[in-house]
Structure formats: C-alpha cells, structure tokens
Amino acid sequence: MTELPRYEYVKLADAIAAEIASGKLPRGAALPGERAMTELYGVSIGTVRRAVVELRRRGLVATLPAKGTYVIGTPAD
C-alpha cells in the first residue's frame, strides 16, 4: 500500500518540531516571524500559519499577540 502524501503545513510543522527536539530551537526561543519563515522554508504565509497552529496543537509553541511565537515544550514532553 502506498503512503498518502502529507500536507505542506504538516511537513513544515514536523521540520520545526525536529529543530525543537534537536535543541536548535530551545525552550523559550522565539520562532522567526511569518514573513521570515516564508523565505526561510520556501512556503506560503498560509502554510506558515497552519504549521504554527499545528505546533500549538502539539503543545510545542505558544503565540503571544504582538509579541511572537515561542517554544514552550519539546516533542518528548
């Protein structure tokens, strides 16, 4: 049976989660802004926004209005 393709936002969320797990983005670190992430990862702003929602759902990041998005957990937590 073939594996179903994953959505781009899930791939991006997985990539950021891997950076969190590796320590590249430690607890308390700010994620780059949305525009910076579009350039850094080569995806649309909608993809970035959905990936951040997915990371919040996983309990890895929290977004503070007008402040940014910060790492609050690790995939192992």
Order of alpha helices (4+ residues) and beta strands (2+ residues): alpha-alpha-alpha-beta-beta
